[in-house]
Each structure stands twice: as C-alpha cells, then as structure tokens.
C-alpha cells in the first residue's frame, strides 16, 4: 500500500512539474509576442537571460 501511495505522489509531482513547465513556456511566449509587437528586440534578448528583468516585464505587461 505504501508503494502505491509513493507511486501516486510521484505521478502527481510529475504532472505538476509538466503543468508548471507548460505554464512557464506559455507565459514566456506571450511576453515575447508582446515585445515583438512593440519591436523591443533588445528586451527579448534580456528576458531570455535575465530572470529579474523577465519578471519585471511579466508584471508590466500583466502576464
């Protein structure tokens, strides 16, 4: 029984991780699209390498 519970927990963690990755990718994609629309090409480079700047822009763009 304990092994089954461990299995379910691991499966839930894996699903949660997959969901988090999908959300993060979608969020970054939306940010890049917004920056492309405004022709802010240097910001695209910044968000790809700078977590702090990326989160500032998420907030600024409401993403």
C-alpha positions as CSV (number, residue, x, y, z in Angstrom):
1,X,0.0,0.0,0.0
2,X,2.8,2.4,0.9
3,X,4.5,1.8,-2.5
4,X,1.2,2.6,-4.2
5,X,0.9,5.9,-2.3
6,X,4.5,6.7,-3.2
7,X,3.7,6.0,-6.9
8,X,0.7,8.3,-6.8
9,X,2.7,11.1,-5.1
10,X,5.5,10.8,-7.7
11,X,2.9,10.7,-10.5
12,X,1.2,13.8,-9.1
13,X,4.6,15.6,-8.8
14,X,5.4,14.8,-12.4
15,X,2.1,16.1,-13.6
16,X,2.6,19.2,-11.6
17,X,6.0,19.7,-13.0
18,X,4.7,19.3,-16.5
19,X,1.9,21.7,-15.9
20,X,4.4,24.3,-14.5
21,X,6.6,23.9,-17.5
22,X,3.7,24.4,-19.8
23,X,2.5,27.5,-18.0
24,X,6.0,29.0,-17.9
25,X,6.5,28.4,-21.6
26,X,3.2,29.9,-22.5
27,X,3.9,32.9,-20.3
28,X,7.3,33.5,-21.8
29,X,5.8,33.1,-25.3
30,X,3.2,35.7,-24.5
31,X,5.8,38.1,-23.3
32,X,8.0,37.6,-26.4
33,X,4.9,38.2,-28.6
34,X,4.2,41.4,-26.8
35,X,7.8,42.6,-27.2
36,X,7.9,41.7,-30.9
37,X,4.7,43.6,-31.5
38,X,6.3,46.7,-29.9
39,X,9.6,45.9,-31.7
40,X,11.5,45.8,-28.4
41,X,14.1,43.3,-29.7
42,X,16.8,44.1,-27.1
43,X,14.3,43.3,-24.4
44,X,13.7,39.8,-25.9
45,X,17.4,39.2,-25.5
46,X,17.2,40.4,-21.9
47,X,14.3,38.2,-20.9
48,X,16.0,35.2,-22.3
49,X,18.9,35.5,-19.9
50,X,17.8,37.8,-17.1
51,X,15.1,36.3,-14.7
52,X,14.7,39.6,-12.8
53,X,14.0,41.6,-16.0
54,X,11.7,38.9,-17.3
55,X,9.6,39.1,-14.1
56,X,9.5,42.8,-14.2
57,X,8.2,42.7,-17.7
58,X,5.6,40.0,-16.8
59,X,4.3,42.4,-14.2
60,X,4.4,45.4,-16.6
61,X,2.5,43.5,-19.3
62,X,0.1,41.8,-16.9
63,X,1.3,38.4,-17.9
